Amino acid sequence: MAHPDLNIRFHEPLAPRTSFELGGSAEALVEVSAVADLGEVLEWAVDSNRSVRVLGGGTNVVIADEGVAGLVIVPALRGIDIDRSGDGAVVVAAAGETWDDVVAETVSEGLMGLECLSGIPGTVGATPIQNVGAYGVETSDVVEWVEVFDREAGGVTRLSPAECSFGYRTSWFRRHPDRSIVTRVAFMLRATGRPVIRYTELEQVVGVGDPPPDVMVVREAVMALRQGKGMVLETGAPRSAGSFFVNPIVDAQTLAAVEAAAGDENAVPRYPAGEFYFKIPAAWLIEHAGFDRGFRQGAVGVSEHHALALVHHGGGRTQDLLNLAVSIRERVEQRFGIGLRPEPIFWGFASSDPLNGAG
Ligand code: NAP
């Protein structure tokens, strides 16, 4: 039996803990506020033969209507520590901190590196897992180390950026979901130089001249851009998990096939992604496959601000969302020959990608 201080709760509803506000309950759930308790919690899961999942801010997860078997751990670890040295600072943030609080604090300290990642919902612990990115900056650009509780070794260890094996919206953690629990992340930020402005859309708002825009101005511009696209979670707005699909990275041959399907090669937006590849905005594929912004199918739909975000208007079920996502994926595939990869993770389904097949 687990120590009573661990406060493991049974049949805990998960919908209120997710940004979609959909899905059933966790068989068991525990909030862990000290790294020292993780070992005991994990031991309890092993002894009681329960699988383990980790829930951060719930902003990138789809929960099955039937709920989730096993134990859900919510890391409630807190703390933001800013250690200035030279012309920068190492910022160490605990996994349970709200991501945007960390961005706000570093920006108000005049530190650069996280400003383009303003307004992204969720917790610090989730950022390295999917290598969260926005406006041309990815978590991996600024990560110094990631501290994890290694479930195999039974203790805390630090991973270098190379060990995290970051990729486009993915990492070692996504490929080994059962191996570790992120406890803290360290970021190397700059106090001098210029804020990072890589995307034209942002440049048009803040400029890139001399003197360079203040880092706070860049943060506010990113927040305003995201708000305009419904990419900031706001009270009263339809519920969503931000981007529902990852922008596909394709080779020249696939791009040519998409151009042919579109009937106009200049109509297909693309951005270089490495020497031989191109990134096509998934939102463009979705809209051109017939799903306009604001499309609605019962309680779910496509955001009226951005075709990449699927939304829940309330009173729906996860299955409604899956049905819509499956139709979008199928129509994009039929029209353009591209199989979109979902960005959220799926809990409580037979497959890790329930859009592919069973539904
Ligand atoms: P957008 O300007 O409508 O562009 C659509 C897509 O084209 C973006 O997703 C972006 O890819 C890509 N893109 C645009 N300009 C680019 C450039 N100069 N170089 C390379 N790729 C470019 O973008 P949006 O959909 O409104 O999103 C704005 C930014 O917020 C994007 O970076 C997006 O990724 C980010 N965002 C992230 C999340 C998340 O992490 N969950 C959620 C919402 C939005 P990238 O996505 O690779 O940047």
Boltz pocket constraint, residues with backbone or C-beta under 6 A from the ligand:
constraints:
  - pocket:
      binder: B
      contacts: [[A, 120], [A, 132], [A, 133], [A, 134], [A, 135], [A, 136], [A, 198], [A, 199], [A, 200], [A, 201], [A, 229], [A, 231], [A, 241], [A, 242], [A, 243], [A, 247], [A, 271], [A, 272], [A, 279], [A, 280], [A, 281], [A, 282], [A, 283], [A, 308]]
      max_distance: 6.0
